[in-house]
Amino acid sequence: MPQTLNEWVKRAEVDAGVREGMTASAAQRVKDLEREVRELRKANEILKLASAFFARAER
């Protein structure tokens, strides 16, 4: 329990700009962007496969 409280204090200090580190909002933004990149890569792979399929079908 004391460790958890210590981590909360550190996070609050980072968010307040008192301590060096990535703020909670910046960390969340990075997490969201990483998820978006994964989704876009999957979509690109699906589109590549579909494009190849239709290119073969036209021959």
Rosetta blueprint (number, residue, H / E / L):
1 M L
2 P H
3 Q H
4 T H
5 L H
6 N H
7 E H
8 W H
9 V H
10 K H
11 R H
12 A H
13 E H
14 V H
15 D H
16 A H
17 G L
18 V L
19 R L
20 E L
21 G L
22 M L
23 T L
24 A H
25 S H
26 A H
27 A H
28 Q H
29 R H
30 V H
31 K H
32 D H
33 L H
34 E H
35 R H
36 E H
37 V H
38 R H
39 E H
40 L H
41 R H
42 K H
43 A H
44 N H
45 E H
46 I H
47 L H
48 K H
49 L H
50 A H
51 S H
52 A H
53 F H
54 F H
55 A H
56 R H
57 A H
58 E H
59 R L
